[in-house]
Amino acid sequence: MLKGANTIGIGQGGVVKVSLDDQGRMRGAAVEAAIEETLKKGYMPFMICSTAGTTETGSFDAIEEVSEVAEKYELWHHVDGSWGGSIILSDKRRELFRGLERADSFSWNPHKLMNIPLICSVLLVKNPNVMREEIQSHDADYIYHENETSHYDLGPGSLQCGRRVDSLKLWLAWKYFGDDGYAGRIEKLFDLANYATNAITESDDLELLFPTQTLNVNFRFKTPDDVDADRLNETIRYNLLKKGEVMVNYCRLKQGLAIRLVLLNPDVETEDIDDILELIQKEGKVLLSEK
Ligand SMILES: Cc1ncc(COP(=O)(O)O)c(C=O)c1O
């Protein structure tokens, strides 16, 4: 959002951050309070962005509640499903997206959870004409012509003019796996996230730093009180990467630095999770013994 605000010229100062609940979700009341506060300062809000699957904790904002607020204040409601949007392919998880049909736009990256090679991003808008009507320059007759095939031409309704056919690889993959195939792949990832969460909770040496929401498992190696847990866990992660053993990222939560295991590849098995957790614990113990 900050990058987007810079890009369109309003700058980062034009973005109002909204507080989250203890599961990392933006709720309707918090959005409404932020809008009221902004109006009081004399500014004019024009859009709200909810997230369906946050990058760090995999949380889903309360889309229905936010939609209600967006409708009340007549604001554009965009739902960023870049990371978690593909979860909608599993019927079992549809509840997470409740209210999405009321949003104005939804972005979704098959190049993440559908394992399509980069780049494959989709922007869906509720009003089918809005892109052509609002983006089109209307004076490009040298390239775009109105005729019986012009509906095939996505140029007038896209930010890009020339573009790769990024949709073809998605279409082919979807044909190959099918709806059920993708639903099964998503459910396997939920099983893996559940498995990792339980293994961490049961371990004496690891601790969960955030309640697992969907497919992001945030945890760390436990340290004695006199050891800087953030630094030690950052070093564990870096050492494993350097040795070519595990490539897992980290993020900084309010609770501290978390090793952020993101379940994305359905070819991963529970044995791989065991190996990853074991390597993390082994590296942590080596580092502690060197203190
Ligand atoms: C919630 C969310 N939004 C947007 C992005 C940006 O995605 P991309 O630049 O790949 O389109 C990410 C990337 O992880 C994300 O998690």
The ligand as an SDF file (V2000), in Angstrom:
LIG
                    3D

 16 16  0  0  0  0  0  0  0  0999 V2000
   -0.4690   -9.5500    0.8150 C   0  0  0  0  0  0  0  0  0  0  0  0
    0.4800   -9.2960   -0.3360 C   0  0  0  0  0  0  0  0  0  0  0  0
    0.2200   -8.3210   -1.2060 N   0  0  0  0  0  0  0  0  0  0  0  0
    1.0390   -8.0660   -2.2560 C   0  0  0  0  0  0  0  0  0  0  0  0
    2.1950   -8.7910   -2.4350 C   0  0  0  0  0  0  0  0  0  0  0  0
    3.0570   -8.4540   -3.6220 C   0  0  0  0  0  0  0  0  0  0  0  0
    2.9750   -9.4560   -4.5680 O   0  0  0  0  0  0  0  0  0  0  0  0
    3.5960   -9.3600   -6.0490 P   0  0  0  0  0  0  0  0  0  0  0  0
    4.5540   -8.2300   -6.0610 O   0  0  0  0  0  0  0  0  0  0  0  0
    4.2540  -10.6940   -6.2550 O   0  0  0  0  0  0  0  0  0  0  0  0
    2.4330   -9.1570   -6.9520 O   0  0  0  0  0  0  0  0  0  0  0  0
    2.5280   -9.8040   -1.5380 C   0  0  0  0  0  0  0  0  0  0  0  0
    3.7510  -10.5980   -1.6840 C   0  0  0  0  0  0  0  0  0  0  0  0
    4.0790  -11.4550   -0.8890 O   0  0  0  0  0  0  0  0  0  0  0  0
    1.6350  -10.0710   -0.4710 C   0  0  0  0  0  0  0  0  0  0  0  0
    1.8900  -11.0690    0.4120 O   0  0  0  0  0  0  0  0  0  0  0  0
  1  2  1  0
  2  3  1  0
  2 15  2  0
  3  4  2  0
  4  5  1  0
  5  6  1  0
  5 12  2  0
  6  7  1  0
  7  8  1  0
  8  9  2  0
  8 10  1  0
  8 11  1  0
 12 13  1  0
 12 15  1  0
 13 14  2  0
 15 16  1  0
M  END
$$$$
